[in-house]
């Protein structure tokens, strides 16, 4: 008991030191705590929503919505200019001229995209042989318009690390949209509840952004500021489209091969791991990008930040991967119902791909902070190519779950290319980088061995018992690796 008390005391002291620290490290940690708390609250409510909706709506509704979002995202991605990232990265991003330029860029892009989607929606509907897709697309993608006209002062707040305000806008809007979706599902009981709810999320964020970060657009555009922002955006050219191919190619292909009901089962299983991953990546972008941009000329310091972020991600991610690998079937049964358990393999593959993608994003933010977003292009191109080549033969030969196997193979290749590139850009020592994996990997293997030896026990074959045992295994792994992580964090500084 004294050993546990001493370990708890060390961890708490380290946390207190990080929370109260001055300078960049303390700001980032406190900001991450705000964003993490907001994201956790939002994800918890989304989790409850999904549990409820899978029991109210048929799998076909989720499959149809997956097609709608994938097809419309393709059009939206083609017009991506990265204006907000440019505003955060640019040292003059808080000036009125730059703020105004970003608003006009984002608003013009959003309205142009919606116009194209409105016209193209019937063609998408005919391609998939589903007449309902056209009106659904026109309603759901109003979300793009609301996102495009969000107050640019909210982006400046994130740049200035005013995280409580940004968390209220981002997560508060998401929570309101989720609640609207749940309320509509009781009345509509079809895919329209999902479409309207999806649009309402960004509508709520837009309203909150002007309430908390007021801004009045001016009917003037500063050309030098626009040119400066577009210089950064040039490096992003093509990245959004390649990312879309990597993230959505499975939906495009599987929608033509398998019934909509099967696609609904698949998409909800993948959504279970992708949703928290997307929000984790958003938190990283909202905290690490502003922080790294401030130290963009200090490669050694940037490397230390990357190692700390990687260490924390691996410590949390590897035990969770083992848990999903062994308990995925039971997890889907408890959360969504027995019929969703048939796509447990897709859940496991998706979890592994999502874990590596988080590590990949951290390196990408290093490139963005240095004003070199184009260095990310080789990795994204490789991932897009691999998915495009493999998704059809793998899913056709192995089943619908293999769509995520193609994604996993692609992200492994892209991630390794990223690691090799960052070594040349910042001088990162690969030995230090891979060292962050050792302790979490060893602990996770031990936990995995315990699960393998106990799987035959009758009591642990029931879904509830299996999940509880898996959670206890994760907690044990976190406890064993936590002490090592905080010791390392104490010995290094930003």
C-alpha positions, 0 to 999 in steps of 0.5 A: 500500500505504501508503494501505491501511495508513493507512486500516487503522490509522485504522479499527483505532484507531477500533474500539479507542477505541469498545471501550475507551470508558467510559460508554454508548457503550462499553457499547453497542458492547461489548454489540453485539459480544457479541450480534453474535458470538453471533448470527453463530455461531447464524446460521452454524449455521442457515445450514448447517442450512438447506443440509442440510435442503433436501437431506434434506426435500422443499419440502412440509415447509417449506411445511407448517411455514410454514402452522403457524407463521403460523396459530399466530402469529396466535393468539399475537399477539392476546394480546401485552402487551409485558410485557418491553419495559415492564420494560426501559423502566421505570426501576424494572424491576429491582425484585422487584415488577416482576420478579414481575409480568412473570413472571406476565403472561408465564406466564399469557399463554403458557399461555392462548395454548397452550390456545387453539391446542390447541383451534383447531388442528383448525379450521386443519387443515380450513381448509387441507385438511391433517390433519397441521397440527393435531398439528404446531401443538400440538407446535411451539407448545410453544415459546410456553410455554417462552418465556413462563416464561423467567426474568425475571431474564434480561430484567433482565440485558438491561436492565442491559446484561449482554450476555454472559449474555443472549447465552449464553441467547438464542443458546446456546438457538438453537444447541442447538435447531438441532442438535436439528433437524438430528439429528432430520432424519436419523431422521424425514426429514419436517416433524416434525423441524422442528416438534420442533426449533422447540419445542426452541429456546425449551426450551433458552433457558428452561433456560439462563435459570434456570441463568444468571439464577436466579429463583423465582416467588412466589405473590403479585402486586404490583398497583401494579407490574402497573398501572405495567407495563400503562400502557406496554403499553396503547400497544402494543395492536393493534400486534402484530396489525397486524405479523402481518398485514404479516409473514404475510399473504403466507403465509396467502394464498399457501397457498390459491393455490399448491401446498405445494411452491411455498410451500416454495420461496418460504418458504425463499427469504424465510427466507434474508434474513428470518432474519438480519434478525430477529436483527439487529432483536433485537440492536438491540432488546437494545442500543439500547432499554436505551441509549435508555431511559437518555437518553429525555429528551435528544432531541438525544442520541437523534437522534445515536444514531439517525443512527449506527445508520442510517449503519452499517445503510445502509453494510452493507445497500445493497451487500448488496442489490445483491449479492442483486439480481444474484446471487440466482439463483446464491445460491439454487442454491448454498445450497439447490439448483437447484430453489430458484432459480426464486424468486430474485425473491422473494429480491430483493424480500424482501431490500429489504423486510428492509433497510427494515424494519431502518431502520424498527425503529430509529425504532420503538425511539426511540418505545419508549424515550420511552414512546410505543409507540403512535406506531408504530401508524400505520405498522404499520396502513398496512403491514398495509392495503397488504399485505392489499389487494395480496398477492392480486392481485399474486401471482395476476397475477405469480406467487408471488414477488409476495407479497414485492413487496406486502410491499416496497411496504407497508414503503416506505410505513410507513418514510416515515411513521415518518421523518416522525413521528420528525421531530416527536417528537425534532426530527430534521433530515431533511437529516442523516438522508438524508445517511447514505445518500449515500456508500453509495448512490453506491458501491453504484451504481458496484458495480452498474454494474460487475456490469452490464457484466461479466454477459455474461462466460461465466465469471461466468454460473456460480453459483460464479463469480457469487457469488464476484465478488459477494462481492468487489464487496461487500467493495470497497463496504464498504472504500470506505464504511468509512473515511467511517463511522468518521470520522463516528463519531469526530466524533460522540458519544452 
